[in-house]
């Protein structure tokens, strides 16, 4: 599957525009033109969230192991 690129210019700040909307527009442009990187960012965020659970899972494993040792 080939990714279709539209060769769109990255949005620039608008005179008198509000900075939050401009930042959002640039971020949306980046995500639309870099789908693989956006997916990778999602995977990294999911892994970071799961990293909090690993110590608890390991501790529970040691606790269960200690019950039978």
VEXLUMBA-653487 format. One record per residue (C-alpha): y, z, x; residue in one letter. Coordinates in Angstrom, 3 decimals. Each point is the difference from the previous one (the first is absolute). Example, Ala and Ser with C-alpha at 12.3 -4.5 7.8 and 13.67 -1.06 7.14 Angstrom:
Y / Z / X / keza
-4.500 / 7.800 / 12.300 / A
3.440 / -0.660 / 1.370 / S
***
This chain:
Y / Z / X / keza
0.000 / 0.000 / 0.000 / X
3.338 / -1.022 / 1.432 / X
3.088 / 2.101 / -0.541 / X
2.908 / -1.987 / -1.348 / X
3.286 / 0.635 / 1.767 / X
3.301 / -0.962 / -1.545 / X
2.118 / 0.218 / 3.169 / X
2.512 / 2.134 / -1.850 / X
2.796 / 1.580 / 1.941 / X
-0.069 / 3.761 / 0.142 / X
2.558 / 1.427 / -2.439 / X
3.213 / 1.307 / 1.501 / X
2.357 / 2.686 / -1.209 / X
2.284 / -1.050 / -2.819 / X
3.738 / 0.633 / 0.307 / X
0.792 / 2.974 / -2.214 / X
-3.681 / 0.431 / -0.919 / X
-1.706 / 3.341 / 0.076 / X
-2.089 / 0.781 / 3.067 / X
-3.009 / 1.318 / -1.894 / X
-0.477 / -3.235 / -1.940 / X
0.443 / -2.047 / 3.173 / X
-2.616 / 2.098 / 1.844 / X
-2.397 / -0.374 / -2.919 / X
0.531 / -3.778 / -0.055 / X
-0.679 / -0.333 / 3.730 / X
-3.129 / 2.146 / -0.321 / X
-1.279 / -2.090 / -2.901 / X
0.678 / -3.192 / 1.973 / X
-1.939 / 1.395 / 2.967 / X
-2.988 / 0.978 / -2.165 / X
-0.067 / -3.408 / -1.691 / X
0.001 / -1.814 / 3.349 / X
-2.419 / 2.332 / 1.833 / X
-2.861 / 0.736 / -2.413 / X
-2.480 / 0.944 / 2.720 / X
2.351 / 2.501 / 1.592 / X
0.805 / 1.491 / -3.381 / X
-3.720 / 0.453 / -0.722 / X
-0.516 / 1.546 / 3.436 / X
2.826 / 2.449 / -0.690 / X
-1.749 / 1.008 / -3.223 / X
-3.285 / 0.560 / 1.849 / X
1.743 / 2.112 / 2.641 / X
1.681 / 2.126 / -2.669 / X
-3.351 / 0.528 / -1.726 / X
-1.628 / 0.999 / 3.295 / X
2.814 / 2.456 / 0.737 / X
-0.422 / 1.568 / -3.433 / X
-3.771 / 0.224 / 0.505 / X
0.460 / 1.591 / 3.439 / X
1.121 / 3.181 / -1.724 / X
-3.391 / 0.225 / -1.713 / X
-2.157 / -0.484 / 3.127 / X
0.442 / 3.541 / 1.424 / X
-0.885 / 1.495 / -3.390 / X
-3.088 / -2.207 / -0.242 / X
-1.121 / 0.935 / 3.519 / X
0.605 / 3.710 / -0.666 / X
-2.030 / -0.203 / -3.216 / X
-2.798 / -1.716 / 1.908 / X
-0.083 / 2.762 / 2.611 / X
0.060 / 2.625 / -2.735 / X
-2.996 / -1.574 / -1.784 / X
-1.794 / -0.380 / 3.332 / X
0.611 / 3.691 / 0.790 / X
-1.619 / 1.001 / -3.305 / X
-3.299 / -1.540 / 1.103 / X
0.147 / 0.879 / 3.708 / X
***
